[in-house]
Amino acid sequence: VAQIVALHPVLLLMMFVMMRAVKGREVRKLVLEEIETSSQANFLCVKLERLTMAASVLTAVLSAWGWIAYLPGFWTSYYLEASNGAYNFLGVLGLLHGMAWLLALPLVFGIVFAVLILGFALQELSYMGLLSAFNELHPEIANKGLQAITKQAAGMSVKEGDLYRFQMRYLRCWELYRTIQWKASVPFLAFWLAQLLLLAWSIWSLLQGFDAVVDDRTLRLRAHWHLSARLTWLIGASPWFGLAGYIIGLSPWASNFYARKLANASNHIFFTNTNLRICFMSFIHDFDLEFRVLFLQATPWTFLLAFVILLVNTVGYLADVVRLFSSV
């Protein structure tokens, strides 16, 4: 129950922040003034369609799993057959709670996946803006696209004026990219702060071992089969201890993929003027594309640390589940 209650404010925060970022001045400026890669835009539409289909399937599966785990607890004889004079309060409460759960689960999972897709779209748009800046280097890049140019071994005749226009445009797009990162960072900062705080309980749970422990929860598990299904559902759906946490928590590290793509493309661009190419490469290396906001520094080196934190919290929760199941 505590996990579900704690999810609500984070979910609302994610929805508010992402919608604010998408509707912000930075995205509008990127789309209307900077992005010129039509092929990338078409490919983005295909990606978003596939992600939406995958999100729909996952929403249906996780919702059905949650209904199996929770609805039997709401629609039991304890609620439906209870009597309080002429007014069956508990029966109405159980019925309404179950109906609300039927509607809430698809809505909650839909919002979570929608927010993640919006975050992906923001990252893609930012990357497309940076790619469009390369059009200033040479008309051939604007005509064929950066990816096609990087496959050629021939050098391009780039002049100082071309490099200057590229630098100014790249700088504008990079500043928009960094502003979007800061705007979208709040829910991820809150998520990782919660993960760090949960480490204390997870380590304590691991120290208790995996041997069976009999307590009040064990008695409830023996009496109600659906409570076991509820525990397994949380392993998959919980954003704090389950697999969903890995998707949400590691999303900022996706920026490393785009940083690597842009670095590889830059390394395969050749100028006839070697001095200008040295200036070009030095300029590119001065601008980090990783997600870096306050304590959340999403570099390749911190990925391992983040994964270990998530893993410790997951295994700590699993240890508690194993102790309960072993005693049933």
C-alpha positions as CSV (number, residue, x, y, z in Angstrom):
1,V,0.0,0.0,0.0
2,A,2.8,2.4,0.9
3,Q,4.4,1.8,-2.5
4,I,1.2,2.7,-4.3
5,V,0.5,5.7,-2.2
6,A,4.1,7.0,-2.7
7,L,3.7,6.6,-6.5
8,H,0.9,9.1,-6.8
9,P,2.8,12.3,-6.1
10,V,5.7,11.2,-8.2
11,L,3.4,10.3,-11.1
12,L,1.6,13.6,-10.9
13,L,5.0,15.4,-10.8
14,M,6.3,13.5,-13.9
15,M,3.1,14.3,-15.8
16,F,3.2,18.0,-14.9
17,V,6.9,18.4,-15.6
18,M,6.9,16.5,-18.9
19,M,3.9,18.4,-20.2
20,R,5.4,21.7,-19.2
21,A,8.7,20.8,-21.0
22,V,6.9,19.7,-24.2
23,K,4.9,22.9,-24.3
24,G,7.8,25.0,-23.4
25,R,9.5,27.7,-25.4
26,E,12.6,25.6,-26.0
27,V,10.8,22.8,-27.8
28,R,8.8,25.3,-29.9
29,K,12.0,27.1,-30.9
30,L,13.6,23.8,-31.8
31,V,10.8,22.6,-34.0
32,L,10.0,25.9,-35.7
33,E,13.5,27.4,-36.1
34,E,16.2,24.8,-35.8
35,I,15.2,21.3,-36.9
36,E,15.7,20.7,-40.7
37,T,16.2,16.9,-40.8
38,S,13.0,15.6,-42.5
39,S,14.3,12.0,-42.7
40,Q,14.9,12.0,-39.0
41,A,11.5,13.5,-38.4
42,N,9.8,10.7,-40.4
43,F,11.8,8.1,-38.6
44,L,10.8,9.6,-35.2
45,C,7.1,9.2,-36.2
46,V,7.7,5.5,-36.8
47,K,9.6,5.1,-33.5
48,L,6.8,6.8,-31.6
49,E,4.1,4.6,-33.3
50,R,6.0,1.5,-32.2
51,L,6.6,2.7,-28.7
52,T,2.9,3.6,-28.4
53,M,2.0,0.1,-29.5
54,A,4.4,-1.5,-27.0
55,A,3.1,0.8,-24.3
56,S,-0.5,-0.3,-25.0
57,V,0.4,-4.0,-24.8
58,L,2.3,-3.5,-21.5
59,T,-0.5,-1.4,-20.1
60,A,-3.0,-4.2,-20.8
61,V,-0.8,-6.9,-19.4
62,L,0.2,-5.1,-16.2
63,S,-3.4,-3.9,-15.7
64,A,-4.8,-7.4,-16.0
65,W,-2.1,-8.7,-13.7
66,G,-3.0,-6.0,-11.1
67,W,-6.8,-6.8,-11.4
68,I,-6.1,-10.4,-10.6
69,A,-4.0,-9.4,-7.7
70,Y,-6.3,-6.8,-6.1
71,L,-9.9,-7.2,-7.2
72,P,-10.4,-10.5,-5.2
73,G,-9.4,-8.5,-2.1
74,F,-12.0,-5.8,-2.8
75,W,-14.9,-8.1,-3.8
76,T,-14.7,-10.6,-1.0
77,S,-17.5,-11.8,1.3
78,Y,-16.0,-9.5,4.0
79,Y,-17.1,-6.5,2.1
80,L,-20.0,-7.7,-0.1
81,E,-21.8,-9.7,2.6
82,A,-21.3,-7.2,5.4
83,S,-24.4,-5.6,6.9
84,N,-24.7,-2.5,8.9
85,G,-28.4,-2.1,9.4
86,A,-30.2,-1.0,6.3
87,Y,-27.1,0.5,4.8
88,N,-24.3,-1.9,3.6
89,F,-21.4,0.5,3.9
90,L,-18.6,-2.0,3.6
91,G,-20.3,-3.7,0.6
92,V,-20.6,-0.3,-1.2
93,L,-17.0,0.5,-0.3
94,G,-15.7,-2.7,-1.7
95,L,-17.7,-2.4,-4.9
96,L,-16.7,1.2,-5.5
97,H,-13.0,0.5,-4.6
98,G,-13.0,-2.4,-7.1
99,M,-14.6,-0.3,-9.9
100,A,-12.1,2.5,-9.2
101,W,-9.3,0.0,-9.5
102,L,-10.6,-1.2,-12.8
103,L,-10.4,2.3,-14.2
104,A,-7.3,3.5,-12.3
105,L,-4.8,0.8,-13.3
106,P,-4.9,1.4,-17.1
107,L,-4.9,5.2,-16.5
108,V,-1.8,5.0,-14.2
109,F,0.2,2.8,-16.5
110,G,-0.9,4.8,-19.5
111,I,0.4,8.0,-17.8
112,V,3.7,6.3,-16.9
113,F,4.3,5.1,-20.4
114,A,3.1,8.4,-21.9
115,V,5.6,10.3,-19.8
116,L,8.4,8.0,-20.8
117,I,7.5,8.4,-24.5
118,L,7.4,12.2,-24.1
119,G,10.8,12.0,-22.5
120,F,12.1,10.0,-25.5
121,A,10.5,12.5,-27.9
122,L,12.2,15.4,-26.1
123,Q,15.6,13.6,-26.4
124,E,15.0,12.9,-30.1
125,L,14.0,16.4,-30.8
126,S,17.1,17.8,-29.0
127,Y,19.3,15.4,-31.0
128,M,17.6,16.4,-34.3
129,G,18.3,20.1,-33.5
130,L,22.0,19.3,-32.9
131,L,22.1,17.3,-36.2
132,S,20.5,20.2,-38.1
133,A,23.4,22.5,-37.1
134,F,25.7,20.3,-39.2
135,N,23.9,21.6,-42.3
136,E,25.8,24.8,-41.9
137,L,29.1,23.1,-42.6
138,H,28.4,22.2,-46.2
139,P,25.4,22.1,-48.6
140,E,26.1,18.4,-49.2
141,I,25.2,17.6,-45.6
142,A,22.0,19.5,-45.9
143,N,21.1,17.6,-49.1
144,K,22.2,14.0,-48.2
145,G,22.1,14.1,-44.4
146,L,24.9,13.6,-41.9
147,Q,24.7,9.9,-41.8
148,A,25.2,9.6,-45.6
149,I,28.2,12.0,-45.5
150,T,29.9,10.0,-42.7
151,K,30.0,6.9,-44.9
152,Q,32.1,8.8,-47.4
153,A,35.9,9.0,-47.1
154,A,36.2,12.2,-49.1
155,G,37.0,15.5,-47.4
156,M,34.6,18.5,-47.6
157,S,35.7,22.0,-48.5
158,V,34.6,23.9,-45.3
159,K,35.4,27.5,-45.0
160,E,35.8,29.6,-41.8
161,G,32.4,31.2,-42.3
162,D,30.8,27.8,-42.6
163,L,32.4,26.7,-39.4
164,Y,31.4,29.9,-37.6
165,R,27.7,29.5,-38.6
166,F,27.8,25.9,-37.5
167,Q,29.3,26.8,-34.1
168,M,26.7,29.5,-33.5
169,R,23.8,27.3,-34.4
170,Y,25.2,24.3,-32.5
171,L,25.6,26.4,-29.5
172,R,22.0,27.6,-29.7
173,C,20.7,24.1,-30.0
174,W,22.9,22.9,-27.2
175,E,21.7,25.6,-24.8
176,L,18.1,24.6,-25.7
177,Y,19.0,21.0,-25.0
178,R,20.4,21.8,-21.6
179,T,17.4,23.9,-20.6
180,I,15.1,21.0,-21.6
181,Q,17.2,18.7,-19.5
182,W,16.8,20.9,-16.4
183,K,13.1,21.2,-17.0
184,A,12.6,17.5,-17.3
185,S,15.0,16.6,-14.4
186,V,12.7,17.1,-11.4
187,P,10.9,13.7,-11.3
188,F,14.2,11.9,-12.0
189,L,15.9,13.7,-9.2
190,A,13.0,12.9,-6.8
191,F,13.1,9.2,-8.0
192,W,16.8,8.8,-7.2
193,L,16.5,10.6,-3.9
194,A,13.9,8.1,-2.9
195,Q,16.1,5.2,-4.1
196,L,18.9,6.4,-2.0
197,L,16.7,6.7,1.0
198,L,15.3,3.1,0.4
199,L,18.8,1.7,0.6
200,A,18.7,1.7,4.4
201,W,15.6,-0.6,4.4
202,S,16.9,-2.8,1.6
203,I,20.3,-3.4,3.3
204,W,18.4,-4.2,6.6
205,S,16.2,-6.6,4.7
206,L,19.2,-8.4,3.2
207,L,20.8,-8.7,6.6
208,Q,17.7,-10.6,7.8
209,G,18.5,-13.4,5.3
210,F,16.1,-15.5,3.3
211,D,14.8,-17.9,6.0
212,A,11.1,-18.1,6.6
213,V,9.6,-15.7,9.1
214,V,6.1,-16.0,10.5
215,D,4.2,-12.7,11.3
216,D,0.8,-11.2,10.7
217,R,1.5,-10.9,6.9
218,T,2.1,-14.7,6.8
219,L,-1.3,-15.4,8.3
220,R,-3.0,-13.2,5.7
221,L,-1.1,-14.8,2.9
222,R,-2.3,-18.2,4.0
223,A,-5.9,-17.1,4.2
224,H,-6.0,-15.2,0.9
225,W,-4.3,-16.5,-2.3
226,H,-4.6,-13.2,-4.1
227,L,-2.1,-11.6,-1.7
228,S,0.6,-13.8,-3.1
229,A,-0.3,-12.6,-6.6
230,R,-0.2,-9.1,-5.3
231,L,3.4,-9.5,-4.1
232,T,4.5,-10.9,-7.5
233,W,2.7,-8.0,-9.3
234,L,4.7,-5.5,-7.3
235,I,8.0,-7.2,-8.4
236,G,7.1,-6.3,-12.0
237,A,5.1,-3.1,-11.6
238,S,6.6,-1.3,-8.6
239,P,8.6,1.8,-9.5
240,W,10.6,1.5,-6.3
241,F,11.6,-2.2,-6.1
242,G,10.3,-3.7,-9.4
243,L,11.3,-3.8,-13.0
244,A,9.5,-0.5,-13.7
245,G,12.0,1.2,-11.6
246,Y,14.8,0.3,-14.0
247,I,12.9,1.8,-16.9
248,I,12.2,5.0,-15.1
249,G,15.5,5.4,-13.2
250,L,17.9,4.6,-16.0
251,S,16.1,6.8,-18.6
252,P,18.5,9.7,-18.1
253,W,21.4,7.5,-19.2
254,A,19.8,7.2,-22.7
255,S,21.5,10.5,-23.4
256,N,24.8,8.7,-23.6
257,F,23.6,6.8,-26.6
258,Y,22.9,10.0,-28.5
259,A,26.2,11.5,-27.3
260,R,28.0,8.5,-28.7
261,K,26.2,8.7,-32.0
262,L,27.0,12.4,-32.5
263,A,30.7,11.8,-31.4
264,N,31.0,9.0,-34.0
265,A,29.5,11.1,-36.7
266,S,31.8,14.0,-35.9
267,N,34.8,11.7,-36.0
268,H,33.9,10.6,-39.6
269,I,33.6,14.0,-41.0
270,F,36.7,15.1,-42.9
271,F,37.7,18.6,-44.0
272,T,40.1,19.5,-46.8
273,N,41.5,22.1,-44.3
274,T,43.0,20.1,-41.4
275,N,43.3,23.2,-39.2
276,L,39.6,23.8,-39.4
277,R,38.9,20.2,-38.6
278,I,41.0,20.5,-35.5
279,C,39.0,23.5,-34.4
280,F,35.8,21.6,-35.3
281,M,36.6,18.6,-33.1
282,S,37.8,20.7,-30.2
283,F,34.5,22.6,-30.3
284,I,32.5,19.4,-30.3
285,H,34.3,18.0,-27.4
286,D,33.7,21.1,-25.3
287,F,30.0,20.4,-25.1
288,D,28.8,17.5,-22.9
289,L,25.5,15.8,-24.1
290,E,25.1,13.6,-21.1
291,F,22.2,14.2,-18.7
292,R,23.9,16.3,-15.9
293,V,21.7,18.0,-13.4
294,L,22.8,18.5,-9.8
295,F,23.7,15.2,-8.2
296,L,22.3,13.2,-11.1
297,Q,25.3,12.9,-13.4
298,A,24.3,10.3,-16.0
299,T,27.7,9.4,-17.3
300,P,28.8,5.9,-18.5
301,W,30.8,5.5,-15.2
302,T,27.8,6.4,-13.0
303,F,25.6,3.9,-14.8
304,L,27.1,1.0,-12.9
305,L,26.6,2.7,-9.6
306,A,22.9,3.5,-10.4
307,F,22.3,-0.1,-11.5
308,V,23.8,-1.4,-8.3
309,I,21.6,0.9,-6.2
310,L,18.5,-0.4,-8.1
311,L,19.7,-4.0,-7.8
312,V,20.2,-3.7,-4.0
313,N,16.7,-2.3,-3.5
314,T,15.2,-5.0,-5.7
315,V,17.0,-7.8,-4.0
316,G,16.2,-6.4,-0.6
317,Y,12.5,-6.4,-1.5
318,L,12.8,-9.9,-3.0
319,A,14.4,-11.1,0.3
320,D,11.3,-10.0,2.2
321,V,9.1,-11.7,-0.4
322,V,11.1,-14.9,-0.1
323,R,10.8,-14.9,3.7
324,L,7.1,-14.6,3.4
325,F,6.6,-17.2,0.8
326,S,8.8,-19.7,2.6
327,S,6.6,-19.5,5.7
328,V,3.3,-19.9,3.8
